[in-house]
Every structure is written in C-alpha cells, then in structure tokens.
Amino acid sequence: MLTHDQKAAERLGNALFRYMQGQPADGLPGDADANQQALRRFRLIPRVLQGNEAMDTRITLLNQHWSAPLGVGAFAGDRLFHDEGLLPIARACKRLQLPLVISEETVTPLEQIGAAYSGCWLQLRAAGDVGRIKALIDRAAQAGIQQIVLTVLAPVHPVSGLQPGGFSVGDALKQRGWHTIGSSEPGVAALPAFPVWCWRQIDEVAAHCAAHHLPLWLKGILHEDDAAQAAQHGVSGIIASNIGLRQSARWATPAHRLGALQASARMPLLLDGGVRCGSDAVVARCLGASLALSVRPVISALVAGGENAVCDLLSGWIHEVAAISHWCGVSEMAALNGSFLCEERH
C-alpha cells in the first residue's frame, strides 16, 4: 500500500511535491531533513513503577485549551494541494481540538476558515508596510481568529529559482487567478525579501494585537538575544523555527536552540520543524516547547485522503503522545522535562 508521501508525490507531480518537501537551493541531493534528524537524535528515557494510572495529554496555552501538545502549522497555496483548500484540515482539527495556523498565503478566504473552526491562528509576514499587517489583524479579529503569528525570518525568496524545489507558489497562484488572504491581487503580496523590520514595528503590531485581545507570537526566532528582546516588546510567545529550512540548509535547528531560547525568554515556546510523529511532540515538550507544529505530513495526508486521512494521522499521533508519555511515568504533559532525554552523538 502506498504511503501518504508516495500518493502525494504521484498526485502533485515532482515540482510541487519537492516544494512541499522544502528542499533549499544549498541543500545536497538526497539530504535528509536536518530538523527531523535533530529531533531523532534525542532518545526518550522511560520511567517505571511510577504508579500512574492515567495519562492526560491536554494542555492550556495562553488561555486556550487543546487536546494534546500538537498543532498544524501554516503553508501557502492550499488550493494547489486540495480542491477544498484548508477546509478539510480545519474540520479535522476541530474534531480533534488541535490548533491550526493559517498562512496569509492561503487561498481559501479567512472568513470561511474561521467559520469552519474557531481554533485558528493567522500567520503574517513581517515585511512591508505595517499598515497592511494592522488591516489583516483587524480582519482576523472580525473572522474569529484567536491568535496572530508574525514570521520575522526573511519571508520572501529574493532570487527566482531559490524557492524550494524551484517552484514558485506565487507564480502558480497568479496563473490561476487566485487571490490569497494577504493580497488584493492574484498571487501573493509582493514584499521586500529581507527582514528590514526592527523592534519598533513589533511594538506597533503588538499594540494593535493587544487592542483586539489577540496574543502575538514571533516565528523564526533562533538566537537567544532575539528571544530576550521579544519579552520586552509585548510579544506573548516565540515559535522556534528555521522556516522548515526552506531558505537555506545551513540554519540551526529549533530542537537544538530551544534550551538557549528558554533560558533567555520567560514566555511560552513552540517548536516548528521536523515533527513527523507523536513521539517527536513528546521530545519537543521535554525540550521546553509547550506545543509542536507539523506541516508536511499533514499536507501529504490531505493530498492522499482528505479530511479523514488528516484526522487519522493526527489522532494516531495523539494516541502515541499518550502512550509514550505514560511509559515515561507521568500523568500529565507538564511533568515532562529534560530529565527524560538523552542525545545520541555521531
């Protein structure tokens, strides 16, 4: 039987599948995903004879309640992957009570997704005019979006052909005449390629989010000095992410930066990158992440089997989180910490 990845590769074609897999221009052919490898180097240490009779995977994060420390991360051009776009994933996340991050490069209208599921966050690109961001935050608040994610690591590829797999989502959407949430024209919003923003713009965005009572996450933080700064600028939490290594294969991995980030910023941390199973989410939790976001396996499931396949994948991961955590001798997610990990050195 074909795996979700094999079915997705068959249905999407080589270029779009390679884009989805996120292969950067400076990666070597056949390179494994460094984010996935980094998580895999951590081994879990079971605890026995602890007498834990039940395992509760539920977590509370910034006043929202989730069934497990798992969520679905943002991706662009959702209708390129499924006729219904993001809606099957939204319905699956609603069934399972997991958070869903929506990219501003999503084709499905924000209001439609918000009506399907109230547990959504909107991810915006920290580039260009701050007024554009504020207008999108206003729209998100009206659509019932619960939280805002701001991607602060270079949100655009500056040179044609540097996109993962050499595939341009913006061009593909433009050819179809499809608008995205963040653009008034077909395609994606044309923004400056490099992160020229500074903390002054973050202050503005944070204040605007606060006026709508929306928590603000900064995504793309890997340096501890940036994490320390974030705490002083109205930010609610940090998402440790190298944007799926889509820009460069040389970025540090979130798994190996969580410790330094946690020491520098006393605020919630999430991990984005390399999560391929439930035990990865357990490792992320032990490393200090309140919740782990996954994207690529979810897209493959969407392409392969729609809502039911996505739901089966994520529910299987929730069961795995429960089983692995139970074997670690804990009864709730908050009890997991670094003492349950050892790292293999090669």
N, C-alpha and C positions, 0 to 999 in steps of 0.2 A: 504494500500500500504506500502511495506517495505521501511524503511529509507535507506540512503546510508550506515550507520553503520551496519544495520541489513543485508543488502545484502553483505557487505564486510565480516562480520563475517561468513556468510554462505559459501562464496566462498573461503576464505582464510584458514579456519579451526581455531581451538581455539588457538594453539600455535603462529602462525604468526599474528593473529589478536591481541592477547594480547601483542605481541612485538610491533606492530604498535601503540597500545594504550599507551605503555610506562609505564608499571606497575613495579616499582622497588622492589627489594627484601625486603626492610624495610618498604614498604607500607602495610597497613592493608587491608584485603579483603573488597571490596566494597567502599574503599576510593574514594572520588571524586577527580578530578584533581585540586590540590591546585592552579595552575596557572590560571585555568579557574575561580575558586572561587574568587581569588584575584581581577580579573577584574570585576567580577559580583558584588562585594561589593561596587564598585563605581557607583553612580547614576548620571545621567546627568540632568542638570537644564536648562529647556527651557527658551528662551528669546522671548518675544512677542513685537509686534508693532515696530519692527526694520526697516520695510520698505525694507527688502532685496528681490529683485525681482528675483534673480537667484542665484544658488549655483554652484561654480566651484570646483570640487574635485581634480583637477590636482595639482601635486606638482613637484618641481625641487629639486633633491638631488644629490650633487656632480656632477653637470653639466649633469645629466640625467633627462629626463622628463617622468613622469608617470601619468597615468590617475586617480590615487587615492592613498591614503597612505596605500596601501596594497601590499603584495608580498607573494610568495610561498617559504617556507623555504626548507632546504636540508633534504634528507632522504636517507638511504642506501638501496642497493639491489633492485633497481627499477624494474628489470625484474621479481622479485618474485611476484610483485603485478599486472603486466600487460605485455602482450607479447611484446608490443612496448616500454616497459620501461617508460622513462621520456618524450618521444616524444609527447604524447597527451597533457601533461601538458604544454610543451614548445609551442605547437601550440595554446593552449588556452590562455596562457599568451601573446603571440604575438598578437592575435586577440584583447585582452583587454588592451594591453600596460601596463603590470604589470611586475615587476622584478621576476626572477626565480633564486634561489640559487641551484647550483648543488653540491652534495656531491662527494668527491673523492672516496667514496664507491659506486658510481653509476656504473652500468654495461654497459649501453649504452655509446658508445665512445664519448668522449668530442667533437671531431671534428664534429660528426653527430648532436649533440645537438646544437652546435654553428652555424652550417649551417642552422638548422631549425629556430633558433631565436637568434638575436644578443643582446637581453636584458638579458643575463645570467651572473651570478657571480659564481665563483668557490670557494667552501669551502674546506679547507685543515686542517689537524690535526697537531697541534703544538707539535710534538714529533719526536724523532729520529734525523737523520742526516739532517742538514739544506740544504745540497746539494740536497736532494730529493725534498724538498719544492721548491727550486730555479728552478729545472728542470721542475716541474709541472707548475710553474708560466710562464716559457718560453713557454711551450706547450699551456697554456691558452691564452697567448698573440697571438700566431700564429692562434689559433682557433677562435679569435674574442671575447673572454670573456672580459667583461667590468670592473669587479671589483674582488678583492680577499677577501675572508673571512677566517680568521685563528681562529680555535677553540682552545682556550687556557685552557679550563677546562677539566681535565683528559679525554683524548679521547678514552680510551680503558678500558674495564672491566677486572680487574686483576685476577679474580677467575671464573672458569667455573660455570655456573648456576646463576651468578649475573646479567646476561643480562635480560632486561625487558621481562617478561613472560617466562623466562628460555629458550629463543630462541636465537640461535647464527646465525646471518646473515652470518658471515664469514664461518662457517661450511656449511651452506646451499648452499652458492655460490661455495665453494670448491667441494662439492659433485656433482654439476652440471658442474664443469669445467669452470666456468665463471670467467673471469678477471674483475677487476674494474679499474677505471681511475688511482687510486693511487698505483696499484700493478702490478708487472710484472709476478706474479704467480696467479693461480686460488685462489679466495677468496679476502680478504682484506689484506693490508700491515700489517705485524706484527710489532707493535710499542710498546715502553715502556708504561706501564699502567698509570704512574703518571706524573704530569706536572713538569718535572725536568728542563724545559727550564727557562731562565731568560731573562731580558731585552736586553742582548747582542744579543741573537738570533733574537729578534724582530727588533732590529736595522738592522741586516743583511737582514731580509726579507723585511722590509720597504724600504730599499735602493734598493733592487732588483725590488720591485714593482714600485718604482719611476722611475727606468731606463726604464721600459716599459710603463710609464704613467698610471699605474693601481692603483686606490685607494685601501688602505688596511683597512679592518675592523677587530677588535678583538671581537670575540664572546665568551661569558662565563664570562664577567666582571660583577660583582655584588658589589664589595667593592669600596667605593669612593676613597681610596688611590690608588688602581689599575687604576681607571679612571684618576686620576690626573697624574699618571706616564705616561699613554698612550700618553697624549698630548705632552710629551717631546721626544717621540721616533718615530716620523714620521708616526704615525697612523692617518688615515683620519676620522675614526668614531668608535663607540662602539655599539655592539649588546648586550643589557641586556638579559641574558639567563641563565637558570639553566639546559640547555640541556634537556628540557622537563621533568625534574625530573626523568630522566631515570636511573641515577646513584643512587640517594637517594631521598626519600620523604621529607628529612629534610632541603633541600636547601631553602634559602629565594626566594621569587617570584620576577620576574622582575618588575611587576606592583608596588610593594612596594619599590623598590630600585631606580626607575627612578629619583625621586626627588633628592636623595643624589648624584647620578651619574651626574646629570645635574649641580648641584652646584659645583662639583669638576672638571669637564672637559668641557671646552667650545668647543665642537665639536658635530657633529650630533650623535644622539642616535636612535637606533631602538629597538623595543620590539619583542622578540621571546618567545612564550609560552602562551597557553591558549586562543588564538584568535579563536573564534567559530562563529562569525557573524560580520556584518558590524559595529554595534554599539560598539563592542569591539575595533575596529580600531579607532573609534572616541574617546573613553575613552583613549586609548593609546596616541593619539595625544594631548589630553588635559593634560596628564601627562608629556608630553615633548618629546615623541617619534615622529620622523619625519615620520616613517612608521612602520607598524606592519606586522610581518611574521606569516603565518599559515601553518601547515603541515598536521595534522591528518585528518581534514575534507576533505582536497584535495585528500589525498590518498584514503579515503573511496569513494569519488566521482569517482576517477579514476577506482577503482575496480568495482564499481556498474554500471558505464555507459560510461567510456572512456572520450574522449575529450569533447563531448557535455555536459556530466554531470559536468565536471570540469568547463567548460565555463559558464554553467547556474548557478552553485554555486557562482563563483566569480563575475559574472555580477550582480547577485542578491545582493551581498554584496556591490558592488559599488553603486547601487541604494539606498541601505539602508544608506550608508555613506552620500550620497547627501541629503536624506530626513531628517535624524536625525540632520545633521549639519544645514540645512535650518531652522528646528524648533528651533535650538539653536540661531537663529537670526543672523547668519554670512553668508557671501557670498563667503568666501574662507577659505581653511584649516588653513592658518597661523593665523587666528583670534581666533582659539580655544586655550584655556588655562585652568589653574586650577580653574578659577572662575566659570566654567561650571560644576564642580563636587562637590558632597558631598559623604562621605563614610559612609556606614552603619556599625555600630559596634555591634558585637554579644557577 
